[in-house]
Amino acid sequence: MSSLLEIGIVVTVVAVVVVVIATVVLYNRLVRARVRVDEAWAQVDTDLQRRHDLIPDLVATVGAYTDHERAALTAVTAARAAALTRTQPSGREAAEDELGSAVGRLLLLSEAYPQIHADTGFRELQTELADTESRLAFARDFASHRVATYHQLLETFPSVVVAGAFGFERRPMFAVHDETTRQVPGAAFGGEVRG
């Protein structure tokens, strides 16, 4: 009888240890996935900031040649200011869409001014914006993948049990809704930078 009791105690202790180890492993996996999501969004934020930093130079360059196009310049400046006030991906979508549209309209407007395209600074800005948009598209795709992987962990067994017990929550996706923000700014000029 005593040996059965000892076996029962050992089995119970082993089962508890296995459950604790599994919980720790799943918890750490969820934490790693959440950290990767945060890192991916930090890269998106860095690329967005780079784009935001280029816009004042673009507005100044275009404004030097198109004094009477103040509405377009003001729209870009206002859209940039609105985008800078947003910090979370869910609140940033519409602001970034509007900024991308405003920049696209400004670049299309600049098409009517050949002297702008002769400006070396404008061509360099256009190239930098195109590079930034490419980097941004990659960073957004990467972040979306990280979020999807994290959400998959939150919704699959047995990690769903650990996620629920420790309060892990879904993270927002950052989707671009406006087609003009999906286009590289150089696309307004037939996909190439004019020289």
C-alpha atoms as one frame of an Amber mdcrd trajectory, in Angstrom:
protein
   0.000   0.000   0.000   2.802   2.371   0.874   4.535   1.775  -2.467   1.313
   2.643  -4.335   1.068   5.860  -2.363   4.690   6.688  -3.144   4.096   5.970
  -6.845   0.996   8.175  -6.784   2.949  11.024  -5.180   5.794  10.691  -7.695
   3.340  10.652 -10.625   1.561  13.716  -9.249   4.825  15.582  -8.707   6.036
  14.683 -12.207   2.706  15.809 -13.726   2.864  19.127 -11.861   6.479  19.672
 -12.946   5.577  18.904 -16.588   2.639  21.351 -16.465   4.820  24.066 -14.883
   7.594  23.561 -17.443   5.087  23.591 -20.337   3.516  26.770 -18.977   6.901
  28.472 -18.651   7.919  27.415 -22.161   4.643  28.649 -23.678   4.758  31.877
 -21.675   8.304  32.594 -22.868   7.304  31.802 -26.446   4.423  34.269 -26.234
   6.682  36.930 -24.739   9.255  36.438 -27.529   6.508  36.725 -30.169   5.173
  39.912 -28.546   8.675  41.423 -28.388   9.197  40.595 -32.067   5.959  42.404
 -32.904   7.169  45.459 -30.973  10.541  45.344 -32.746   8.857  45.104 -36.142
   6.613  48.087 -35.364   9.656  50.031 -34.204  11.192  49.512 -37.654   7.966
  50.691 -39.320   8.016  53.720 -37.051  11.641  54.438 -37.991  10.823  54.293
 -41.696   7.735  56.461 -41.227   9.831  58.993 -39.338  12.369  58.987 -42.165
   9.560  59.737 -44.624   8.229  62.465 -42.337  11.701  63.989 -42.122  11.984
  64.186 -45.926   8.641  65.898 -46.452   9.580  69.416 -45.225  12.478  69.453
 -47.705  10.151  68.275 -50.475   7.599  70.973 -49.619  10.319  73.628 -49.525
  11.807  72.514 -52.842   8.482  72.355 -54.651   7.324  75.553 -52.961  10.350
  77.429 -54.282   9.119  76.787 -57.841   5.361  76.789 -57.335   4.505  79.729
 -55.148   0.905  79.773 -56.321   0.295  76.089 -55.400  -0.024  76.779 -51.674
  -3.088  74.530 -51.229  -1.123  71.401 -52.185   1.836  72.415 -50.037  -0.430
  73.172 -47.079  -2.214  69.823 -47.502   1.087  67.930 -47.310   2.216  69.898
 -44.269  -1.131  69.372 -42.488  -1.168  65.648 -43.327   2.378  65.267 -42.004
   1.462  67.059 -38.774  -1.571  64.801 -38.327   0.494  61.672 -38.956   3.109
  62.746 -36.422   0.477  62.995 -33.680  -0.455  59.319 -34.052   1.663  56.784
 -32.173  -0.208  53.477 -32.354  -0.595  51.480 -35.579  -4.384  51.424 -35.331
  -4.626  55.212 -35.067  -1.970  55.866 -37.651  -3.534  54.134 -40.651  -5.823
  56.926 -41.824  -3.238  59.630 -41.099  -0.532  57.810 -43.068  -2.976  57.136
 -45.908  -3.787  60.841 -46.104  -0.115  61.787 -45.970   0.708  59.375 -48.779
  -2.132  60.795 -50.869  -1.035  64.374 -50.242   2.583  63.594 -51.175   1.390
  61.774 -54.283  -0.726  64.787 -55.311   2.221  67.102 -54.707   4.520  64.961
 -56.833   1.926  64.809 -59.597   1.518  68.572 -59.408   5.276  69.031 -59.698
   5.082  67.192 -63.030   3.763  70.425 -64.560   6.963  72.264 -63.603   9.977
  71.049 -65.620  12.285  73.362 -63.693  11.572  71.345 -60.528  12.841  68.196
 -62.215  16.008  69.983 -63.236  16.689  70.689 -59.568  19.246  68.220 -58.228
  17.836  68.527 -54.714  14.380  67.543 -55.931  15.718  64.507 -57.794  17.643
  63.421 -54.698  14.563  63.887 -52.520  12.482  61.913 -54.972  15.033  59.086
 -54.917  15.172  59.134 -51.113  11.384  59.078 -50.888  11.210  56.163 -53.308
  13.829  54.273 -51.281  12.010  55.085 -48.054   8.684  53.893 -49.459  10.307
  50.611 -50.519  11.809  50.136 -47.062   8.504  51.073 -45.480   6.582  48.560
 -47.593   9.002  45.820 -46.552   8.835  46.839 -42.879   5.022  46.880 -42.937
   4.894  43.429 -44.530   7.391  42.121 -41.997   5.452  43.643 -39.089   2.192
  42.195 -40.406   3.825  38.776 -40.557   5.057  39.128 -36.966   1.589  40.178
 -35.800  -0.025  37.249 -37.633   2.431  34.810 -36.036   1.718  36.285 -32.602
  -2.047  36.074 -33.175  -1.684  32.457 -34.258   0.001  31.687 -30.942  -2.780
  33.481 -29.081  -5.436  31.391 -30.775  -3.945  27.880 -30.838  -3.975  25.270
 -28.140  -2.256  24.991 -25.684  -0.778  28.500 -25.866  -4.289  30.002 -25.885
  -4.678  28.784 -22.291  -1.439  30.428 -21.174  -2.210  33.609 -23.162  -5.606
  33.906 -21.512  -4.246  33.213 -18.036  -1.513  35.856 -18.343  -3.496  38.516
 -20.216  -1.756  38.480 -23.597  -3.782  40.600 -26.025  -4.036  40.902 -29.783
  -2.009  43.614 -31.491  -3.347  45.858 -34.250  -2.386  45.374 -37.857  -1.217
  48.374 -39.875  -2.950  48.184 -43.222  -2.620  50.755 -45.951  -6.029  51.487
 -47.444  -5.164  54.175 -49.947  -3.640  52.867 -53.170  -1.509  56.003 -53.619
   0.448  55.205 -50.462   1.291  51.784 -51.879   3.002  53.392 -54.840   6.569
  54.540 -54.773   6.653  58.333 -55.240   8.785  57.885 -58.360   5.847  56.000
 -59.886   4.174  59.340 -60.492   6.900  59.916 -63.064   6.613  56.629 -64.905
   8.551  54.654 -62.284  11.850  56.412 -62.731  13.569  59.466 -61.430  13.963
  62.067 -64.118  17.311  63.611 -64.640
